Amino acid sequence: MLAAIPPLSSIYEPALDQGLVPDFVLRRGIRHLLSRRVAQLASSDKVSYIKGLKLRDEIAYATKEANEQHYEVPTEFFRLCLGERMKYSCCLFEDGANTLDEAEVKMMELYAQRAGLIDGMSVLDLGCGWGSLTLFLAERFPNSKITGLSNSSGQRESILAVAAERGFANVEIITADINTFDMDRTFDRVFSIEMFEHMKNYSALFTKISKWIAPDTGRLFVHVFAHRSTPYDFKTEDDNSWMAKYFFTGGTMPCEDLFLWFQQNVEVLDRWTVNGTNYAKTSEEWLKRMDSNKTKAMPILIKAYGERDAKMWFQRWRVFYLSVAELFNYNRGNEWVVVHYLFKRH
């Protein structure tokens, strides 16, 4: 009988798509689903899951869907939601940052500090998004060559346009799928900001990336969001399938210590945890900006999704930002967190 009960997201999806569920009701519903998720994770077999990751056929799954869900949506839409630096990942509302723009910079300054980046070093930015980190490093470290790798041609065009506008001659962007891409180059510092959550076989991923890290002195810095104890897949058949179906198809929720299990070709030198409330505040700011820019956003969404579906997708983006905020606020930001890793090559 239980199998015949449709997932909550299926029951309420038409109402969500029409914006008929008040935010306070929606937030309560999300918290309820999160409490159920936490209870499920308590009985999960973490070791078997990790062993299964090592047997996956591909490094990344559903890369086409990930592109369509996020990265091929017109850049103009994200300019209305994100901060000045277009950072589509957790920002740092600590150490005096009061605005989203300040929090973007604070987090990227922290990356450079923890990675030990020095001007003149060569840098690879894996999964570079709209170039927030690539362009930040190009500005702050003018003697460094910054190479970004993205799965989106639209992002490449956007980054190169901004680099040209700002007179940065030290930026290179490569469009490629991490599953098949390879190159015979090494870098002093490799960064990956919220890309590993789209991956599965981390053994194969680290094997590939390790070849791009300069021997001895090279370092890999990774920023991921994570559950405090238990990794899991985003599955479209789960009762939280709304997120998997529309925004995170093929995604992985790592756990804080996940990459300690994948040190065949790299070695963990350090690890830090950032409280999840920083991500909650980041997503709340994205939601506020999108709401305040609705009039400007709608023509862009019509271009992306068509006249019939644009209003529906505006509501879906609202639910997405709300869900991210509630996820990382859960248990005062201690249940789902952000983790920074620093690796060297074996």
Secondary structure, 3 states (H helix, E strand, C coil): CHHHCCCHHHHHHHHHHCCCCCHHHHHHHHHHHHHHHHHHHCCCCHHHHHHHHHCCCCCECCHHHHHHHHHCCCHHHHHCCCCCCCCCCCCCCCCCCCCHHHHHHHHHHHHHHHHCCCCCCCEEEECCCCCHHHHHHHHHCCCCCEEEEECCHHHHHHHHHHHHHHCCCCEEEEECCCCCCCCCCCECEEEEECCHHHECCHHHHHHHHHCCECCCCCEEEEEEEEECCCCEECCCCCCCHHHHHHCCCCCEECECCHHHHCCCCEEEEEEEEECCHHHHHHHHHHHHHHHHCHHHHHHHHHHHHCCCCHHHHHHHHHHHHHHHHHHHHHHHHCCEEEEEEEEEEC
